[in-house]
């Protein structure tokens, strides 16, 4: 399966120029308005900026399906997942991403999407898969169709990419967080992980795995249910508004 993914990457390099002409669905604006709550809540000026960033992302990033078709909605949702975490920054680009590969559903640690022991919804590649992201297509869609939960797999993975922008996915996004905030952030992270381990919080317990997973999980919560996070975890919410330069509970950047 790794060989197949690498082969697709080589093919993508030669086909990217051609794909730039077809990567952006004609219906992208209608799809955003119908399926992306974050976009719906933006004002007219910010909606235009979001659309421009979506077009740029889709022209720079190849999206390929393995075992599943890639429909216009999938392209729009992948791009929206990428843009939402970086919307508070001007001119940010995912320099560490070239391809997004969609699988039909869950996959295993060997990148197999058939058989048993499939429990992975998304993954940022490393080593020979550096620059690749693998996502479950069903999880991608579920992340935007369920507006009552605190989860969004694709946003989770793009936050890992942001975290990795300084070279390490370690839950300390130094490219986004000034040095003076580093110690307070780590203190808050470790305090919350302890509360999670003791079952005293509503945050997804997977976030207690390590600091990197905590950052990705709490970021999902921040963008999916900002009002609830601000009410139940005001310190975390305030820190994340600083990290992402956004205040989604108030409907914008």
Residue, then its C-alpha position, 0 to 999 in steps of 0.5 A: x500500500x505504501x508503494x501505491x501511495x508513493x506511485x500516486x505522489x509521483x503521478x501527482x507531480x506531473x498532473x498538477x498543472x493540468x489539475x489546477x484548471x479543474x481542482x476548484x468545483x464550480x459549485x464551491x460557494x454553494x457547497x460551502x454555504x450548505x455544508x460548512x457552518x464556520x463559513x456560514x457565520x462569516x460576514x461578506x468580506x470574510x466569506x470572500x477571503x475564505x473563498x479566495x483561500x479555498x481556491x488557492x489551496x485546491x490549486x496547490x494541493x492534489x486530492x486523490x481517492x484510493x478505493x473511493x471517488x472524490x466528489x466536489x463536496x469532498x474537495x470543498x470540505x478538505x479545503x475548508x478543513x485546511x483553511x479554518x485553523x489558519x483563517x486568522x493568519x494572513x498569507x499562511x501556506x501549508x508548505x509541508x503538504x502536497x497531497x491529500x489521499x482519501x480512503x473510503x473509511x477507516x484504515x490501519x497502521x499499514x494504510x490498509x482500508x480493508x480487513x480487520x483492525x481498522x481504527x484510524x480516521x486520519x493521519x499526517x504522513x512522515x518519512x517516505x510519506x512526508x507531505x501526505x495526509x490520509x483521511x477517511x472520506x466518511x469521517x471527513x463528511x461526518x465532521x461537517x454534517x454533525x454540528x452538535x458534537x465536538x469532533x472534526x477529523x480533518x481539522x484535527x489533522x490540519x492542526x497537526x500540520x500547523x503544530x508540525x510547522x516548527x519541525x515537531x508535532x509536540x503540542x507546542x505550536x511555536x510558530x503561532x505561540x509567543x515565548x511568553x505564552x509557552x509556559x502558561x500553555x504547557x501548564x494548562x495542557x498538563x492540568x487539563x490532561x490530568x483532569x481528563x485522566x480522572x474523568x473530570x472533563x467533557x473533552x475527548x479522552x483521546x486528547x490525554x494521549x500526549x501533548x500533540x493529540x491534546x492540541x489537536x483534540x482541543x482545537x476540534x472542540x474550539x472550532x466545532x463548539x466554541x460557545x460550549x468550550x468558552x463556557x466550560x473551559x474559559x482559560x483554554x478558550x482564551x488561550x486558543x483565541x490567542x494561538x489561532x487569532x480567532x474568536x469563533x464564539x463571536x462568529x469571526x476572526 
